[in-house]
Amino acid sequence: MAKLHLKHKISDRILKGHPWVYSNEIASVEKGVEPGGLVDVTTAQGNFIGKGYYNATSQIAARILTRDPKEEIGFDFFYRKINQCWAYRQKLGYIENCRLVFGEADGLPALIIDKFNDYFVIQTMSLGIDIWKTTIVDVLNKIFSPKGIYERNDVSVRELEGIELKKGFLSAPFPTELIIQENGLQFIVDVEKGQKTGYFLDQQDNRREVARIAKDADVLEAFCYTGTFGIHAAHYGAKSVLGLDISDFAIETAVRNAELNGLSEICQFQSINAFDALKQWSKEEKKWDVVMLDPPSFTKSRTHVEKAVAGYKEINLRAMKLIKKGGFLVTSSCTNLVSPELFLDTIKDAAKDAKRPIRQVCFRAQAADHPIVFNMENTNYLKFLIVEVG
């Protein structure tokens, strides 16, 4: 196997187990490596570090799959790794719906597999893992005998790898609109038209947390997508729920989700720009008992973190102005580029500017089927916070 030699000064990140090797950390690569092909990653002195796939087109030029020099990469490797992922989820109780494979956190860089009942959605977000897509499908068929497999490889990060954007069936065709069970409720998952893989499984545990604060509350849910938080609030006893999202598709699905759960009389949804609504309604001094925010990622680049933080501060400040004294703010951030510490500081700054005292009710990360690995910052991405607003 061809060797990839790192420069003399090796990043602690690599030595501590992070699988990414950036292009500027490479001293040389032996000739003959096909794009996406496997290489042995070594120190400048030739000592073995790991084995992974290489793509000269990408800024992340190599992604390490194994630190064992004797381990072969093939069907048996992926079968063993995915079986380990499934055993972990089963142990923690994530059986019906879960993120089966969470990329780097599961030792399979750039691979995402979500399980919805007996259906699977795959994202292969680097050239190296995309080459093994057929093998991965074979492994899923052997372990699960699924009813269907769909790929959502319409994510822009693939363009950085020099691979095309695409989506479609990796099995016999099936109806792409599914219904899943979550916390005693039912939700529509559209694996073809929905965001990401069709549903945000990472918030499934956090949605239960609103049970603490929802009873008899008037609730505003901004950036509601398909209404999952608001519908949970209604299920837990909210008097009224108003959900806002700019996407007509999301709002239509939210309305159907409310109907599916017999909560249409409590839950109303509007297709509207939530940023504008929060600004206008705070001027009008409208008030709710609970305001929930689950905005999209404000940045995918470190160069725009400052702007993202300003955006988080602004929407949280506006939200606090809409909350009755003694009410609650439920707020999230889904980018790993904003650390938990920075997110909390941003909420504190928003509260200061809003002149509202706050008390923490809970602070959580993503569900445990999206495991956090301590030396991989990118695996610790979701921040979920509930505070009482005085």
N, C-alpha and C positions, 0 to 999 in steps of 0.2 A: 504494500500500500504506500502511496506517495506520502511524503512528510511535509508538514507545514511547520516552519521554525519561527518561534516567537523572538522578539527582540530581547536583549540582555536583561533589561529591567521588566520583570513580569508583574502585571497588576495583581494586587492582593485579591481582587475580585475573582480572578481566574483560579488562583491557588486555593481560595476558600470554597470553590465549588460552583461558582456561577458559570454557565455554559457558553456565554457569549465571548467571542474574540473579535474585536474591531479591526478594521483593515489597517489602521495606523499602529497596531500592536504587532504586526507581522513583519518579520525580517525577510523571509523568502518562502516560496512554495515550489516544490519540485515539479518539473514538467510532466504533462500527461494527465493532469486532473481534469476530468470533465466538469462542466458547470453543474453544481449540485452533488458532485461526487464525494466519496468518503476520503478522509485524510487522517493520518496520525498527527496530532498536535504535540509538538515537542518544545522543550526549552532551547535556547540558543546553543546549548552544549549537546543537544540531541536526546535529552532525557524525556521519556514518554510522559505526557500529561493526560491525554485523552484521545478519543476517537470520535469524529463527527463529520458533518457535511460542510462543504466549502462552496462559496459562491463569490467570485471576484466582483460581481456587479453590485453586491450589497455592502452597505457600511458595516453591518454585522457580517463579516466575511466568513466566519466559521461558528458553528453551533455544536457543542460537544454532547454526544449521546451517552458515552460510557467512559469511565476512568479505568476500566479493566482492559489491559492490552490483549487478553485472550478472548474477549467477548466478540462474537461475530454478529454483524448487523444483517438481519434477514427476517423471515417470517417468524421463526422461533423467538427472536428478540422482541418483536412487537407483540407477539402473543403473550409472552411472559410479562411485559411491562403493562399492557392493557388489563390483563388479569389482576395484576397487583393494584391497579387503579380501581378496579371494580370491587376487589376485596376490601379496600380502604373505605369506599363509599358505603358498602353494605354494613360494615362494622359501625359506622356512624349513623346509620339509619336513612341514608339517601339512596333509596331503592327505586321508587317509581320514576321520579324526575330528578336529574342531577347533571352537573358538569362531570362527565366521566373522565375526561382528560383535560387538565389545565396546564398545557404547555410545559414551560420550564419547571414549574412546581412539581410536576410528575415525571420529570426526566425525559420529556419528549418535546424539545423546543419547537415552538411555532405550530404545534398541533392542538386544536381545540375539538373536543367531541362532546356534544350535549345529548343527553338521553331524555326523551319524552315518551313515557310509557314504553312501547315496543318499537319506537321510531328513533332514528339517530340523525343528527346534523353534524357535519364535519366542516372544519376550516383548516386548510393546509396553507399557512401564511409565509412559507419560505420555499425556495426552489428545492432545497435539500429534502424537506419532508414531503413536498408535493410529488416527488419522484416515487415515493413509497405509498402513495394513496391507494393504489390497487391492492397492495399487500395489506394495508390497514383495513380496507373493506372486507377482504378475505378473513381477517382475524375477527372482525365484528360478527360476520356471518357464522363463524365457527363457535364463538363464545355465546352469542345471544340468539341466533336464528331470528333476526329482527323482521318486522313487517315491512320496513322500508328504511332507506338511507338516502339522505339528501345533502348536497354540498352547497354551502354558502360562501363561495370563494369570490364574492363580489366586493371584497374589501380592498381599499386603496393601497394598503401596505404591500400587497403583492406586486404592485407596479415598481416599488423600490427593489424588488427581487428580480425584475425583468420577466415576470410571468403574467399571463393574461387574467383578466377578471372574468369569472364565470359562475353560474349556478345551475343546478339541475339534479336529476336523479342519478344516484349511483347504485340503484336497485331497480326492480320493476316499478313503474309509476304507481303513485298512491295519492289519495286526496291530501293536499298539503296543508289543509286547515284541520288542526287537531284540537281536542279538548283535554286538558289535564286537570288533575285534582291538586289543590294546594291549601293546606290548613283548613280543610273542611269546605272549601269553595271550589268552583269550577272556572277555568279561564281558557279562552281561545288562544291557541298558538298557531300562527301562520308562518310556517317555516320557509315559505317562498317570498312573501311580501313583508313580513315583520322585520324590525330592526335586528341587527346582529344575526343570531341564529333563530330569531323569532320570538324570544322571550328572555326576560332578565332573571335568570335563576339565582343570581348572586344576592338578590334582596329577599329571597323566600323566607329566611329566618327573621330578618328585620321587620317584615310586614306583620309578624305576630306581635311585635313590640307595641304597636299602636293600640292594642287591647287595653293597655294601662290608662290611656288618656282619652279614648274615643266616646265612652258612654255619655249620652245626652249632649254631645257636643255638636256645634255647627262647624263643619270642616271645609277648608279650602285646600284643594290639591293642585298646585301649579306644576307644569311639565308632567302631566299625569300619564302620558302615553296611553296605555289601554286600561287605565283606571284601577290598577291592582291595589295600590295603597288605599285609595278612597273606598273601594268596595270592601276591603278588610275593615276599615273604620266603620262602615255601615253595618257590617256583620257583627261587629263588637259593640253596637249600640248607639252609634251616632244619630243625631236627630236629622241632619241634612249633610249632604256632600255635594260640593261643586268642583268639578274637575276641569282644568284648562290645558289645552295643547294646541299647537299650531297645525298639527297634521290632521287632515280630514279623515284619513284612514284610521289613525289612532283613536280619534273620537268616535267614529262609527263602531269600532271594535269595543271601546269602553262601554258604549250604550248597550251593545249586545251582551257584554259580560255582566252588566247590571241585570239585564233581563234574565240571563241564564241562572242567576242566583236569587231571583225574586226580590231584587232591591231597587227596582226602577223608580219607585215612589220616593225613595230617599236620595238616590244618586242622580244628579244632573251633570251633563258635560257640554262644554262649549269649545268650538274651534276658534281659537283666538291666540294672539301673541301674548304669552304669559308675562313677558318683560313689561310690555305696555300696560297690561291690566294691573299688575302690581303697582306700577307707578301712579296710574290714574286713581285707583281705588284708595291708595294711601293718602292722596290729596283730598279725596272725598270722605276720608275718615271712616270708611267701612270697617267692620270688625267681625272677626271669627274667634271661636274658642281654640281652634287648632288650625295652623297653616303648615302644609307639607310641601317641601321642595325636593324634587329629584331631577335636577337639570342635566342636560347632556354634558359631556366633557368639554370644558372651555378651551383646552389646548392639548395638542399632541406633540408639542415641541417645547424644549426647555427655554427657547428664546422668547416664548410668549407666556411664561409662568406669571410674570408680574401683572400682565393684562388679565389673565385668568383669575388671579386672586382679587383684583379690583372688581371683576364681574361677580364673583362669589360674595364679596362684601356687599355690593350694591343690592343684589336680590335678597339677601338675608336681612339687610337693613330695612328694605321695603316691606318684607314679610313681617318683621317685628312690629312695624307701625300698624299692621292690620290685626294684631292679636290683642284680645281683651286682657286686662290685668289678671294675672294668674292663669292665663292660657298657655298653650304649648307650641313650640316650633319644632318641626321634624324636618331635618335637612341632611342632604347627602352631597358627596363629591366622588366622582368615579374616575378621576385621573391619578395615576401613581406619581405624576410629576408634582402634585401638591401633597406634601407629606401630612401625616396625621397632626403633627405639631403645628404646621403652618395653617392647616384648616381650622384648628381650634383657635389659634391666634386671630384668624380672619373673622370668626364668629364673635370673639370677644370685642374686636374693633368695631364690628357692626353694631353690637349691643351698646357700646360706649357712645357711638354717634347717634344711635336711636334714643339714647338716654333711658334705656330699659335694663334693669338688673336681670340677670339670668342665673338659673341653677340647673346643673346637669342632672338629667334623669337616667340616661344611658348613652354609652358611646361604644359602637361596635364596628367591626370590619365586615367583609363579605361572608357568606355562608361557608361552612367548613368543607364543602365539596369543592371550593376554590381555595385550596390550602395556601397558607403563607409560609414561605421559606425565609428564615431570618437573614440570610446573606444574599437574598435576591429581592432588592427593593421593588422591582416591577411586579412582584406577586402580591404586594401589600398595597392595593390600589383603592379600595372602596372605604369611604368614611361615612358612617351613619350616626347621627346625633339627635337626641331629643333633649330639649331644654325647656324648663318652665320660664316664662317671661313675666316679670313683675311689673 
